[in-house]
Amino acid sequence: MSTQEDNIAWMDATAQAELVQKGEISPIELLEGAIERAEQLNPEINAIINPLYDLAREASKDLPDGPFRGVPFLMKDIGAELAGVKMEEGSRFMRGYVSPEDSELTARFKRAGLNIMGKTNTPEFGLLPTTEPELYGVTRNPWNPELGSGGSSGGACAAVAAGIVPVAHANDGGGSIRIPASACGLVGLKPTRGRNSMAPAGDMANGIVAQHVVSRTVRDSAALLDATHGAMPGDPYFPAPPERPYAQEVRRDPGKLRIAFSSLPLTGVAVTDEVRAALEDTAKLCESLGHTVEEAQPTLDRPRALKAFGRVWVGMLGWAVKSWEKKLGRSATEADFEGVTWRMYQSNQRVSAAEYLAAIEDLQAMSRDIALLFNTFDVWLTPTLCRDPAPLGYFAFTAEARDEHIRRLGQYSGFTSMFNATGQPAMTLPLQWSENGLPLGMQIIGRYADEATLFRLAGQLEQARPWVDRRPMVSA
Protein backbone atom coordinates (compact mmCIF):
# COMPACT_ATOMS: atom_id res chain seq x y z
CA MET A 1 0.00 0.00 0.00
CA SER A 2 1.42 3.39 -0.98
CA THR A 3 1.83 6.28 1.46
CA GLN A 4 -1.06 8.12 -0.22
CA GLU A 5 -3.33 5.07 0.07
CA ASP A 6 -2.32 4.62 3.71
CA ASN A 7 -3.15 8.26 4.44
CA ILE A 8 -6.55 7.93 2.80
CA ALA A 9 -7.29 4.70 4.69
CA TRP A 10 -6.92 6.51 8.00
CA MET A 11 -8.78 9.65 7.03
CA ASP A 12 -12.21 9.91 8.55
CA ALA A 13 -15.34 10.04 6.37
CA THR A 14 -15.49 13.83 6.52
CA ALA A 15 -11.95 14.15 5.16
CA GLN A 16 -12.50 11.53 2.47
CA ALA A 17 -15.65 13.33 1.32
CA GLU A 18 -13.75 16.62 1.16
CA LEU A 19 -11.22 15.03 -1.22
CA VAL A 20 -14.07 14.00 -3.51
CA GLN A 21 -15.69 17.43 -3.32
CA LYS A 22 -12.38 19.10 -4.28
CA GLY A 23 -11.88 16.72 -7.19
CA GLU A 24 -8.67 15.35 -5.69
CA ILE A 25 -9.97 11.78 -5.80
CA SER A 26 -12.93 10.10 -7.44
CA PRO A 27 -15.57 7.89 -5.75
CA ILE A 28 -14.36 4.85 -7.71
CA GLU A 29 -10.79 5.43 -6.52
CA LEU A 30 -11.97 5.63 -2.92
CA LEU A 31 -13.99 2.47 -3.40
CA GLU A 32 -11.19 0.47 -5.00
CA GLY A 33 -8.89 1.39 -2.13
CA ALA A 34 -11.44 0.16 0.39
CA ILE A 35 -11.97 -3.05 -1.57
CA GLU A 36 -8.21 -3.64 -1.63
CA ARG A 37 -8.06 -3.19 2.14
CA ALA A 38 -11.05 -5.49 2.63
CA GLU A 39 -9.48 -8.24 0.52
CA GLN A 40 -6.25 -7.88 2.48
CA LEU A 41 -7.70 -7.70 6.00
CA ASN A 42 -11.08 -9.39 6.03
CA PRO A 43 -9.64 -12.95 5.94
CA GLU A 44 -7.96 -12.14 9.27
CA ILE A 45 -10.97 -10.60 11.05
CA ASN A 46 -14.10 -11.83 9.21
CA ALA A 47 -15.95 -8.51 9.48
CA ILE A 48 -17.61 -8.48 6.03
CA ILE A 49 -19.85 -11.50 5.35
CA ASN A 50 -21.51 -10.30 2.13
CA PRO A 51 -19.23 -8.31 -0.21
CA LEU A 52 -21.17 -6.07 -2.62
CA TYR A 53 -18.20 -4.76 -4.53
CA ASP A 54 -19.69 -4.91 -8.02
CA LEU A 55 -22.88 -3.19 -6.85
CA ALA A 56 -20.76 -0.46 -5.29
CA ARG A 57 -18.69 -0.09 -8.45
CA GLU A 58 -21.86 0.44 -10.44
CA ALA A 59 -23.28 2.85 -7.85
CA SER A 60 -20.09 4.92 -7.87
CA LYS A 61 -20.90 6.06 -11.42
CA ASP A 62 -23.92 8.10 -10.28
CA LEU A 63 -23.90 8.82 -6.55
CA PRO A 64 -26.15 11.52 -5.08
CA ASP A 65 -24.45 14.82 -4.34
CA GLY A 66 -24.72 14.40 -0.56
CA PRO A 67 -22.26 15.43 2.15
CA PHE A 68 -20.52 12.02 2.09
CA ARG A 69 -20.50 11.45 -1.66
CA GLY A 70 -18.16 8.60 -2.55
CA VAL A 71 -17.26 7.46 0.97
CA PRO A 72 -17.20 3.62 1.16
CA PHE A 73 -19.70 2.27 3.68
CA LEU A 74 -20.84 -1.02 5.19
CA MET A 75 -24.32 -2.04 6.37
CA LYS A 76 -24.84 -4.30 9.36
CA ASP A 77 -26.75 -7.43 8.38
CA ILE A 78 -29.63 -6.70 10.71
CA GLY A 79 -32.05 -3.88 11.41
CA ALA A 80 -31.98 -1.88 8.18
CA GLU A 81 -32.77 -3.53 4.85
CA LEU A 82 -31.00 -3.03 1.52
CA ALA A 83 -33.20 -3.74 -1.50
CA GLY A 84 -32.22 -6.77 -3.57
CA VAL A 85 -29.59 -7.95 -1.08
CA LYS A 86 -29.65 -10.81 1.41
CA MET A 87 -30.38 -10.07 5.08
CA GLU A 88 -29.95 -13.09 7.33
CA GLU A 89 -29.39 -11.59 10.82
CA GLY A 90 -26.79 -14.24 11.60
CA SER A 91 -29.44 -16.98 11.60
CA ARG A 92 -29.88 -20.22 9.68
CA PHE A 93 -33.62 -19.60 9.89
CA MET A 94 -33.32 -16.61 7.56
CA ARG A 95 -30.72 -18.03 5.19
CA GLY A 96 -31.31 -16.71 1.68
CA TYR A 97 -33.89 -14.03 2.56
CA VAL A 98 -33.61 -11.06 0.17
CA SER A 99 -34.87 -7.62 1.19
CA PRO A 100 -37.60 -6.29 -1.11
CA GLU A 101 -36.98 -2.60 -0.36
CA ASP A 102 -34.67 -0.16 1.38
CA SER A 103 -35.42 0.83 4.94
CA GLU A 104 -35.74 4.59 5.41
CA LEU A 105 -32.36 4.76 7.15
CA THR A 106 -30.72 2.95 4.22
CA ALA A 107 -32.30 5.43 1.82
CA ARG A 108 -30.91 8.31 3.89
CA PHE A 109 -27.44 6.78 3.89
CA LYS A 110 -27.65 6.57 0.10
CA ARG A 111 -28.90 10.17 -0.23
CA ALA A 112 -25.92 11.27 1.86
CA GLY A 113 -23.72 9.86 -0.92
CA LEU A 114 -22.35 6.87 1.00
CA ASN A 115 -21.36 3.99 -1.27
CA ILE A 116 -22.50 0.68 0.27
CA MET A 117 -19.86 -1.98 -0.46
CA GLY A 118 -20.90 -4.87 1.79
CA LYS A 119 -22.71 -6.17 4.85
CA THR A 120 -21.12 -6.96 8.20
CA ASN A 121 -21.29 -9.90 10.58
CA THR A 122 -23.63 -9.99 13.58
CA PRO A 123 -24.56 -12.59 16.22
CA GLU A 124 -27.85 -14.39 15.66
CA PHE A 125 -30.63 -11.78 15.92
CA GLY A 126 -28.11 -9.44 17.56
CA LEU A 127 -28.59 -11.17 20.90
CA LEU A 128 -25.08 -11.44 22.34
CA PRO A 129 -22.31 -8.94 23.21
CA THR A 130 -19.94 -10.87 20.95
CA THR A 131 -20.03 -11.60 17.20
CA GLU A 132 -19.56 -15.35 16.88
CA PRO A 133 -22.54 -16.69 14.90
CA GLU A 134 -22.56 -20.31 13.75
CA LEU A 135 -23.78 -19.15 10.34
CA TYR A 136 -20.78 -16.98 9.40
CA GLY A 137 -18.19 -17.66 12.07
CA VAL A 138 -16.36 -15.41 14.51
CA THR A 139 -15.37 -11.79 13.94
CA ARG A 140 -11.98 -11.13 15.51
CA ASN A 141 -10.85 -7.99 17.26
CA PRO A 142 -8.24 -6.07 15.23
CA TRP A 143 -6.43 -5.12 18.44
CA ASN A 144 -5.89 -8.80 19.28
CA PRO A 145 -7.37 -11.49 17.02
CA GLU A 146 -7.72 -13.88 19.98
CA LEU A 147 -10.33 -11.52 21.41
CA GLY A 148 -13.92 -10.89 20.39
CA SER A 149 -14.91 -7.69 18.64
CA GLY A 150 -17.98 -7.23 20.84
CA GLY A 151 -21.57 -7.39 19.66
CA SER A 152 -23.85 -7.14 18.14
CA SER A 153 -22.26 -4.61 15.73
CA GLY A 154 -18.97 -6.48 15.96
CA GLY A 155 -18.45 -6.81 12.21
CA ALA A 156 -19.02 -3.11 11.68
CA CYS A 157 -16.62 -2.15 14.46
CA ALA A 158 -13.87 -4.55 13.36
CA ALA A 159 -14.02 -3.18 9.80
CA VAL A 160 -13.78 0.45 10.91
CA ALA A 161 -11.10 -0.22 13.53
CA ALA A 162 -8.97 -2.07 10.97
CA GLY A 163 -9.19 0.83 8.52
CA ILE A 164 -11.28 -0.84 5.80
CA VAL A 165 -13.90 1.94 5.90
CA PRO A 166 -14.11 5.08 8.06
CA VAL A 167 -17.72 4.58 9.21
CA ALA A 168 -20.25 1.76 9.20
CA HIS A 169 -23.92 1.24 10.02
CA ALA A 170 -24.68 -0.12 13.50
CA ASN A 171 -27.68 -0.51 15.79
CA ASP A 172 -28.23 -0.91 19.50
CA GLY A 173 -30.93 -2.68 21.53
CA GLY A 174 -28.94 -3.22 24.73
CA GLY A 175 -25.50 -1.87 23.92
CA SER A 176 -24.87 -3.24 20.44
CA ILE A 177 -23.28 -0.01 19.19
CA ARG A 178 -21.44 0.91 22.37
CA ILE A 179 -20.15 -2.53 23.46
CA PRO A 180 -18.22 -3.34 20.26
CA ALA A 181 -17.17 0.28 19.79
CA SER A 182 -15.60 0.10 23.25
CA ALA A 183 -13.95 -3.25 22.51
CA CYS A 184 -12.56 -1.97 19.18
CA GLY A 185 -11.52 1.55 20.22
CA LEU A 186 -14.16 3.55 18.34
CA VAL A 187 -16.73 6.30 18.82
CA GLY A 188 -20.18 4.78 19.21
CA LEU A 189 -23.32 6.86 19.79
CA LYS A 190 -26.70 5.37 20.55
CA PRO A 191 -28.92 8.31 19.64
CA THR A 192 -32.08 9.39 21.41
CA ARG A 193 -35.07 7.12 20.90
CA GLY A 194 -36.67 8.09 17.60
CA ARG A 195 -33.83 10.35 16.44
CA ASN A 196 -33.25 8.05 13.45
CA SER A 197 -36.45 6.62 12.05
CA MET A 198 -37.00 2.84 12.10
CA ALA A 199 -39.44 3.10 9.16
CA PRO A 200 -41.01 1.08 7.70
CA ALA A 201 -40.60 -1.08 10.84
CA GLY A 202 -42.30 -0.25 14.11
CA ASP A 203 -40.65 0.82 17.34
CA MET A 204 -39.09 -2.57 18.24
CA ALA A 205 -40.00 -3.44 21.84
CA ASN A 206 -41.25 -0.05 22.97
CA GLY A 207 -38.32 1.80 21.47
CA ILE A 208 -35.34 0.05 23.04
CA VAL A 209 -33.61 -0.24 19.63
CA ALA A 210 -31.82 2.71 18.04
CA GLN A 211 -29.72 2.94 14.86
CA HIS A 212 -26.73 5.01 13.80
CA VAL A 213 -23.07 4.36 12.89
CA VAL A 214 -19.70 3.63 14.45
CA SER A 215 -16.78 5.88 13.53
CA ARG A 216 -13.21 6.79 14.38
CA THR A 217 -13.93 10.48 15.03
CA VAL A 218 -16.59 12.42 16.88
CA ARG A 219 -17.20 14.74 13.93
CA ASP A 220 -18.13 11.81 11.67
CA SER A 221 -20.71 10.58 14.18
CA ALA A 222 -22.17 14.08 14.38
CA ALA A 223 -22.23 14.78 10.64
CA LEU A 224 -23.77 11.38 9.84
CA LEU A 225 -26.53 12.07 12.36
CA ASP A 226 -27.11 15.41 10.63
CA ALA A 227 -27.61 13.49 7.39
CA THR A 228 -30.02 10.88 8.74
CA HIS A 229 -32.05 12.18 11.68
CA GLY A 230 -35.72 13.09 11.55
CA ALA A 231 -39.04 11.33 12.04
CA MET A 232 -41.22 9.90 9.32
CA PRO A 233 -45.03 10.30 9.25
CA GLY A 234 -46.48 7.75 11.64
CA ASP A 235 -43.32 7.28 13.70
CA PRO A 236 -44.20 6.67 17.38
CA TYR A 237 -41.48 8.99 18.76
CA PHE A 238 -40.63 12.58 17.82
CA PRO A 239 -37.68 13.89 19.87
CA ALA A 240 -37.16 17.64 19.80
CA PRO A 241 -35.09 18.68 16.75
CA PRO A 242 -31.58 20.05 17.32
CA GLU A 243 -31.04 23.81 17.51
CA ARG A 244 -28.17 23.63 14.99
CA PRO A 245 -26.31 20.94 13.04
CA TYR A 246 -24.60 18.42 15.30
CA ALA A 247 -21.37 18.86 13.33
CA GLN A 248 -21.25 22.44 14.63
CA GLU A 249 -21.68 21.26 18.22
CA VAL A 250 -18.43 19.26 18.07
CA ARG A 251 -16.50 22.54 17.74
CA ARG A 252 -18.48 24.49 20.36
CA ASP A 253 -17.32 25.11 23.92
CA PRO A 254 -19.45 22.91 26.21
CA GLY A 255 -19.19 25.44 29.04
CA LYS A 256 -18.88 24.28 32.64
CA LEU A 257 -20.86 21.04 32.88
CA ARG A 258 -22.01 19.22 35.99
CA ILE A 259 -20.85 15.63 35.53
CA ALA A 260 -21.75 12.65 37.71
CA PHE A 261 -19.65 9.51 37.51
CA SER A 262 -20.31 5.98 38.75
CA SER A 263 -18.75 2.51 38.45
CA LEU A 264 -21.80 0.52 39.61
CA PRO A 265 -23.51 -1.24 36.68
CA LEU A 266 -27.14 -2.32 36.48
CA THR A 267 -25.99 -5.88 37.12
CA GLY A 268 -24.48 -4.82 40.46
CA VAL A 269 -21.10 -6.48 39.85
CA ALA A 270 -17.75 -4.90 40.61
CA VAL A 271 -15.78 -3.61 37.63
CA THR A 272 -12.14 -4.59 37.34
CA ASP A 273 -9.57 -2.46 39.13
CA GLU A 274 -8.21 -1.35 35.75
CA VAL A 275 -11.64 -0.14 34.59
CA ARG A 276 -12.28 1.65 37.88
CA ALA A 277 -8.90 3.42 37.62
CA ALA A 278 -9.68 4.37 34.01
CA LEU A 279 -13.02 5.85 35.04
CA GLU A 280 -11.42 7.89 37.83
CA ASP A 281 -8.76 9.16 35.42
CA THR A 282 -11.49 10.21 32.97
CA ALA A 283 -13.31 12.02 35.76
CA LYS A 284 -10.09 13.89 36.58
CA LEU A 285 -9.65 14.75 32.90
CA CYS A 286 -13.15 16.25 32.84
CA GLU A 287 -12.37 18.19 36.02
CA SER A 288 -9.14 19.51 34.47
CA LEU A 289 -11.22 20.86 31.56
CA GLY A 290 -13.22 23.01 33.97
CA HIS A 291 -16.22 20.80 34.68
CA THR A 292 -17.69 20.06 38.09
CA VAL A 293 -17.34 16.32 38.67
CA GLU A 294 -18.88 14.29 41.48
CA GLU A 295 -19.35 10.60 42.15
CA ALA A 296 -23.10 10.06 42.15
CA GLN A 297 -25.75 7.70 40.80
CA PRO A 298 -29.53 7.35 40.85
CA THR A 299 -31.27 5.18 43.39
CA LEU A 300 -32.41 2.13 41.42
CA ASP A 301 -34.06 -1.19 42.13
CA ARG A 302 -31.42 -2.93 40.05
CA PRO A 303 -32.66 -6.55 40.29
CA ARG A 304 -36.18 -5.47 39.32
CA ALA A 305 -34.97 -3.40 36.37
CA LEU A 306 -32.59 -6.11 35.18
CA LYS A 307 -35.34 -8.74 35.28
CA ALA A 308 -37.67 -6.40 33.41
CA PHE A 309 -35.13 -5.70 30.69
CA GLY A 310 -34.51 -9.41 30.24
CA ARG A 311 -38.24 -10.03 29.89
CA VAL A 312 -38.61 -7.28 27.27
CA TRP A 313 -35.53 -8.58 25.43
CA VAL A 314 -36.90 -12.12 25.12
CA GLY A 315 -40.25 -10.59 24.15
CA MET A 316 -38.52 -8.79 21.29
CA LEU A 317 -36.93 -12.08 20.19
CA GLY A 318 -40.32 -13.76 20.26
CA TRP A 319 -41.77 -10.98 18.12
CA ALA A 320 -38.84 -11.24 15.69
CA VAL A 321 -39.25 -14.99 15.21
CA LYS A 322 -43.02 -14.71 14.73
CA SER A 323 -42.55 -11.82 12.31
CA TRP A 324 -40.02 -13.76 10.25
CA GLU A 325 -42.22 -16.87 10.26
CA LYS A 326 -44.89 -14.77 8.61
CA LYS A 327 -42.51 -13.24 6.04
CA LEU A 328 -40.80 -16.53 5.22
CA GLY A 329 -43.99 -18.59 5.17
CA ARG A 330 -42.70 -21.38 7.40
CA SER A 331 -42.58 -22.32 11.07
CA ALA A 332 -39.46 -22.09 13.20
CA THR A 333 -37.92 -25.27 14.61
CA GLU A 334 -35.13 -25.88 17.08
CA ALA A 335 -32.82 -26.92 14.24
CA ASP A 336 -33.08 -23.42 12.75
CA PHE A 337 -31.35 -21.68 15.67
CA GLU A 338 -28.34 -21.66 17.93
CA GLY A 339 -28.86 -23.14 21.38
CA VAL A 340 -28.96 -19.86 23.28
CA THR A 341 -31.44 -18.34 20.81
CA TRP A 342 -33.81 -21.29 21.00
CA ARG A 343 -33.59 -21.29 24.80
CA MET A 344 -34.50 -17.59 24.90
CA TYR A 345 -37.31 -18.11 22.40
CA GLN A 346 -38.77 -20.90 24.55
CA SER A 347 -38.54 -18.60 27.56
CA ASN A 348 -40.55 -15.99 25.66
CA GLN A 349 -43.30 -18.53 25.04
CA ARG A 350 -43.90 -18.64 28.81
CA VAL A 351 -44.33 -14.85 29.18
CA SER A 352 -47.87 -13.50 29.01
CA ALA A 353 -48.85 -10.17 27.48
CA ALA A 354 -49.65 -8.88 30.96
CA GLU A 355 -46.19 -9.84 32.22
CA TYR A 356 -44.57 -8.13 29.24
CA LEU A 357 -46.47 -4.91 29.91
CA ALA A 358 -45.57 -5.11 33.59
CA ALA A 359 -41.90 -5.33 32.57
CA ILE A 360 -42.32 -2.23 30.39
CA GLU A 361 -43.83 -0.42 33.39
CA ASP A 362 -40.84 -1.45 35.53
CA LEU A 363 -38.45 -0.05 32.95
CA GLN A 364 -40.43 3.18 32.82
CA ALA A 365 -40.14 3.42 36.61
CA MET A 366 -36.37 3.00 36.29
CA SER A 367 -36.36 5.71 33.62
CA ARG A 368 -38.05 8.13 36.02
CA ASP A 369 -35.44 7.36 38.70
CA ILE A 370 -32.59 7.99 36.27
CA ALA A 371 -34.21 11.19 35.00
CA LEU A 372 -34.04 12.61 38.53
CA LEU A 373 -30.23 12.46 38.37
CA PHE A 374 -30.35 14.88 35.45
CA ASN A 375 -32.12 17.48 37.57
CA THR A 376 -28.71 17.93 39.21
CA PHE A 377 -26.25 16.87 36.51
CA ASP A 378 -25.85 17.55 32.79
CA VAL A 379 -23.94 14.38 31.96
CA TRP A 380 -23.49 10.98 33.56
CA LEU A 381 -20.09 9.28 33.06
CA THR A 382 -19.62 5.50 33.40
CA PRO A 383 -17.38 2.83 31.95
CA THR A 384 -18.85 1.27 28.82
CA LEU A 385 -17.86 -2.27 29.85
CA CYS A 386 -17.06 -3.84 33.21
CA ARG A 387 -13.78 -5.29 31.93
CA ASP A 388 -11.40 -5.31 28.96
CA PRO A 389 -12.47 -6.99 25.68
CA ALA A 390 -13.45 -10.63 26.25
CA PRO A 391 -11.70 -13.59 24.60
CA LEU A 392 -13.36 -15.53 21.80
CA GLY A 393 -15.57 -18.29 23.17
CA TYR A 394 -16.12 -16.47 26.47
CA PHE A 395 -19.89 -16.40 25.96
CA ALA A 396 -20.24 -19.94 24.56
CA PHE A 397 -23.59 -21.41 25.63
CA THR A 398 -24.60 -24.88 26.71
CA ALA A 399 -27.70 -25.82 28.67
CA GLU A 400 -25.49 -27.31 31.39
CA ALA A 401 -23.45 -24.10 31.72
CA ARG A 402 -26.42 -21.70 31.49
CA ASP A 403 -25.75 -20.08 34.89
CA GLU A 404 -22.10 -19.43 34.03
CA HIS A 405 -23.18 -17.95 30.68
CA ILE A 406 -25.55 -15.54 32.43
CA ARG A 407 -22.91 -14.65 35.04
CA ARG A 408 -20.40 -13.78 32.32
CA LEU A 409 -22.93 -11.60 30.51
CA GLY A 410 -23.54 -9.66 33.72
CA GLN A 411 -19.84 -9.25 34.41
CA TYR A 412 -19.19 -7.82 30.95
CA SER A 413 -21.89 -5.40 29.86
CA GLY A 414 -23.84 -3.93 32.74
CA PHE A 415 -23.74 -0.21 31.82
CA THR A 416 -25.44 0.02 28.44
CA SER A 417 -28.98 -1.43 28.54
CA MET A 418 -30.28 1.19 30.99
CA PHE A 419 -30.25 3.82 28.27
CA ASN A 420 -32.03 1.66 25.74
CA ALA A 421 -34.81 1.60 28.32
CA THR A 422 -34.72 5.34 29.07
CA GLY A 423 -34.24 6.36 25.42
CA GLN A 424 -31.45 8.78 26.34
CA PRO A 425 -28.45 9.39 24.06
CA ALA A 426 -25.34 7.53 25.22
CA MET A 427 -21.90 7.59 23.61
CA THR A 428 -18.74 5.56 24.16
CA LEU A 429 -15.36 7.19 23.54
CA PRO A 430 -11.93 5.47 23.31
CA LEU A 431 -10.39 7.57 26.04
CA GLN A 432 -8.61 4.84 28.01
CA TRP A 433 -6.33 1.89 27.28
CA SER A 434 -5.37 -1.15 29.32
CA GLU A 435 -1.83 -2.10 30.30
CA ASN A 436 -1.93 -4.57 27.39
CA GLY A 437 -2.81 -1.80 24.93
CA LEU A 438 -6.49 -2.71 24.62
CA PRO A 439 -9.22 -0.05 24.38
CA LEU A 440 -11.34 0.70 27.44
CA GLY A 441 -14.28 2.82 26.35
CA MET A 442 -15.83 5.45 28.60
CA GLN A 443 -19.56 6.18 28.25
CA ILE A 444 -21.19 9.60 28.53
CA ILE A 445 -24.97 9.89 28.83
CA GLY A 446 -27.08 12.99 28.26
CA ARG A 447 -30.63 14.09 28.86
CA TYR A 448 -33.32 12.81 26.50
CA ALA A 449 -32.97 14.50 23.08
CA ASP A 450 -29.72 16.23 24.13
CA GLU A 451 -27.11 14.77 21.81
CA ALA A 452 -25.79 18.32 21.44
CA THR A 453 -24.23 18.40 24.92
CA LEU A 454 -22.64 15.00 24.33
CA PHE A 455 -21.11 16.12 21.04
CA ARG A 456 -19.71 19.29 22.63
CA LEU A 457 -18.15 17.35 25.51
CA ALA A 458 -16.94 14.53 23.24
CA GLY A 459 -15.29 17.04 20.90
CA GLN A 460 -13.52 18.62 23.84
CA LEU A 461 -12.34 15.25 25.19
CA GLU A 462 -11.14 14.18 21.75
CA GLN A 463 -8.98 17.31 21.56
CA ALA A 464 -7.66 16.84 25.09
CA ARG A 465 -6.83 13.15 24.70
CA PRO A 466 -6.70 12.27 20.98
CA TRP A 467 -6.92 8.65 19.90
CA VAL A 468 -7.05 8.84 16.11
CA ASP A 469 -3.35 7.96 15.59
CA ARG A 470 -3.58 4.62 17.41
CA ARG A 471 -3.45 1.56 15.14
CA PRO A 472 -4.54 -1.98 16.02
CA MET A 473 -2.51 -5.12 15.36
CA VAL A 474 -4.58 -5.96 12.26
CA SER A 475 -4.92 -2.77 10.23
CA ALA A 476 -4.48 -1.16 6.85
Summary of the structure (lengths in Angstrom):
residues: 476
radius of gyration: 20.6
end to end distance: 8.3
largest distance: 61.5
contacts: 1811
relative contact order: 0.14
helix: 42%
strand: 15%
